[in-house]
């Protein structure tokens, strides 16, 4: 059975008694796993119920073959089309979603959603929905790697770190296998938890998540160390990138001396707390450089650097290139 606590309330038209149609819209470099996982849930729901509960079509901006981030091309059923208000549009994003979000796509999304259709975004496609203004005042999620840039650009969206989010007729997922969690939820809402559980069993998917589950592994699992105070300090670091906290305050907050904190980081992570913190800040800076149009100065400030020169020096030391060259190289790769 699906987990029952804190179920999200769906504002979606029930499709009991008739086939519910999904329209999957593939963006350039879409993530194959997110798309395939969603479609397979619908296929299995039809199979396990022995009824055509769901139908779907696959389209793209211009139709034809569209390439996924794996390099594998997929033949679509056609190009952007007029939809019926009972349709559910699922936008499938992936790598370089900013470039894939064209004016034509944004205009189409705005026009179709004015009809009242439900619309969702898998993986990075929440960016496209937000760019179209469809997530303003809504709760949404996006892949953890895109969270920093998303929150900087779309302040009116209530960004969560959950594996999926449902707010009215707006649906978003974090990517990867979170498509399964979202679509099992939709199937359970439409046709009951027994069917959703049967679909999960067919997929050998035995850890069904709700919108209360976060998308990233816990700190201990990520760093391979189960030390409560070390985990607590790292969580504090990750939550305070723009205004870094000094090692002495971090140590005091977890009830140890600065020297003890130093030894803890050296023992388990082979680096000082200061160095580890710097790497977290530079990692965020690199994401912002790649995924936003923020100036280098604003990126530096958003990552806790007092001056562009200090930021550039630290960035070059870690990545062996400057922030300006990093952004230029990324732009060149996209234009190829």
N, C-alpha and C positions, 0 to 999 in steps of 0.2 A: 504494500500500500504506500501511497505517497505520504510524506510527512505532513501532518495536519496543522501544526501551530502556525499562527500568524499568516494565514493564507491571504495573498493579495486579492482585492476585490476588482474583478474585471468589469470594464465598461464596454463589453463587446457583444454584438448581436449573437444570440444563441443560434446555432445552425442545426439543432435537432430537427430531424424530418426532412432536411434537404442538404445537398452537398455544399460544403463551404469551400470557396475558391481562394487560393493564395497565388499572388503574382510575385515571383522572385525577380528582383531587378539586380543584375550583376554589374558592379563597377569594375573598371580596369584593375587588374591585380587583386581581384577578390580572393578571400581565403577559402580554399576548397573544403577544408574540414567543416567550417561553420555552415556553409551552404549544404553540403551533403548530409550532415547530421540532421538538419532541419527537415529536408525532403524525406529522408529515410523514416523519420517519425510518422509522417503523414502516410507514407506507403504502408508501413506496418500497421497503422491504425485501420486502414482499409482492409488489409489482409486478415487481421485478427478478428475484425467485426463481420467479415464477409459482406461488407457493404461499401459503396463508394461514398464514404463520409466526407472525403476531401478530394479536391482536384487542384492542379497547379499548372502554371505555365512559367516559362523562364524567358525573360526578355533583357535587353540591354539598350543603351542609348540609341545605337544605330543598327541593332540586330546583327546577324551573322555570327561569326566565331569571336568569342571574347576570351582573353587569356587570364588565367588565374596566377596567383603569386608563385605557384609551383612551376610555371612555364607551360603547363598543360592547357590547351585551348578547349572551350566548350561551345558546342553549337546551340545557339539560342532559338527560341520559337519566333522571335520577331523583335521589333523595336518598340519604343515607348508608345503606348496606346491609351485610348480613352477607357476608363474603368467604370464598373458599376459600383454603387455606394456600398454594396454588401461585400465587395472584395476586400481582402487584406493584403496590403503591399508590404513586402519584406525586402528591404534594401540590403545588399550583401557587399560589405566593404573589405578592405585588406590593406596592403602596403600602399603608401603614398596616396592616402585617401583625399588629401587636399587637392592634388592635381586631378584626381578622378572626378571630383565634385564640380561639374561644369555648370555654366549658367543655364544651359538647356535642361539639365537634370533638375536644378533647383526650381526653375519655372514650372516644370512638369509636376514636381512634388507639391508645390504650393497650389497649383490648379486642381489636382486630383483630390487633395485633402480637403479642399473647400466643399467637396461633395459629401464629406463625412466618412470617407473610408478610414479604416484602421491602418496604421502604418508602423512598421518596425524597422530596426536597424541591427544587423548582426555584425559582431566584431567592431571595426572602426566606423561603421556606417552611421553611428550616432552623430558623428561629426557632420555628415551631410544633412541629417535631419535638423541639427542645431543651426547650421548655416542657413537653412531655409526658414528658420524661425519657428519650427514646429515643436521645439522642446522648451520654449520659454515658459517659465513657471512650472515646469514638469520635473518629475524625478526621472533620472536616466543613469545609465552606466556605459562604460566604454572600456576597451582593453587597458589594463593597468599601465602599459607603456605609453599610452596616449593621454593619461589622466592629467598630467601636469599642464600640457599644452592646451587641453580642452578647457580646464578650469580657468586658465588665463584669458582665453578668448571668449568664453560663453558664461558670463557671470550670472545670467538670469536662469540658468539651468541648475537644478538641484542634483549635483553629481554624487553618485554613491559608488562604493567599491564592491557592490554585490555582483554575483554572477549574471543576474538578469534583473531588469526592473520593468514593472508594469504600472503605468499611470494613465488611467482612463483608457483611451484607444491608442496609446503610444507604448511601444514595446522596444526594449533595447537589451542587447546582451554584450558580455565582455569578450566573446569570441571563443574559438575552440569548441570544446564539448558543452559549453553553456547553452548552445542552441538546443541540445537535447533536453536540458532542464526546462527551458522556456516552453518548448513544444509539448513536452509531457504535461506541463501545467495547463496549456491551452486545451489539450485533448481531455484532461481530467475535468476541466470546466465545461466543455462541450458535451462530453459523453460519459463522464464518470471516472472515478479513480481505478476501478477494476480494469478498464481498457488501457488506461495509461500505464498501469503496472504490468499488464501483459506486453505492451510495447517495450517497456524497459527490460523485461525478462528476455525478449527476443534479441535485444541489443547487448545482452549480458552486461547491463548497466545497473549495478546494485547499490550505488550511493547517490540516490536522487537528491538534488539540492533545491532549496527554496530561494526566494529573493532575500532571505536573511543571511545567506552564506556569502562570505567574501571570496573574491576570485584568486587572491594570491595565497601561497603557502604561508604558514605561520613563520615568524622570525626564526625560532629554533630549527624548524625543518629546512628553511632556506640556507641558513649558515652551517647546518650540520652540528649544532651545539645546543645542548639543553641546559643552559645556565640561566635561571630566572632573572638575575640582576643584569646580566649581559643583554638578554633579550629586552628588558625594560629600557635600558639605555639606548639601544638601537632604535626602538620604537619612538623614543623621544627625539632622537636625531632625525628620523624620517619625517616626523611631524613638524619639525622646526628647521626647514631648509633656508627660508628667506631671512630669518633672524636666528643664526646659530647660537646655541647655548655653550658656554665655556665648559671644559672638562671638569673644572672644580665644582661647578653647580650641578652638573650631571651626576658626579660622584656623590655629592651631598644629598641629592634627591633620592638616591637608592641606598643611602646609609653606609657609605664607605669613603675612604680617603682617596685623594687624587692618585696617589701612588698605587693604591690597591686597584684602582680602575685601570691604570696603565698596565699593571701586571696581568690583569684579566684579559685585556685586549691582546697583549703580546702572546699570552699562553694559547688562546683559542683562535685568534685571527692573524697572528704574526704581523701585526702593525699597531701603531699607537691609536688611541681614540681620535686624536686630531687628524691623523692620516685617513682613517676610516670615514670620518665625517666629511673630509674634503672630497673623497671619492664619491660619496653620495651626492654632494652638491654638484660636482662636475658631471655626474651621470644625468642629473636633472637638466643641467645646462645644455648638454648635448641633445637631449630630447627636444628641448625648446628651440634650439638652433635648426634642427631637422624638420620640425613639425609646425612651426609658426613663422610669422613674418616679424616677430618682435626684433627690435634693434639689439645689437650686441650689448649696448649699454644697459638696456632694460632686462636682458637675460642675466647679465652680471648682477644687477640689483635683486632680481627675483631669486637668485641662488646665494645671496648673502655676501657678495663681494662689494667692497666699498668703492673700488675704482676699476675701470675697464683694463687698465694696465696690469693690475694685480691679477685680475681674472684671466687675461691673456697669457700671462706668465705661468700661472698654475695649469691652465688648459694645455699649453704647449708641453709642459713638463710631463703631463699624464698621457696625452694623446699624440704627442709628437707632431702637432700641427696647431695653427692658430684658429681661434673661433671663426675669423673671417674666411680663411682658406677652407675650413670644414664646411661652412655653408655654401661657399662657391663650388666646391667639389660635389656636394650633394645636388645642387641645382643643375650642374652639368650632367650628372648621371640621369636625372629626370628628363632632361631635354633630348637624350639620345633616342 
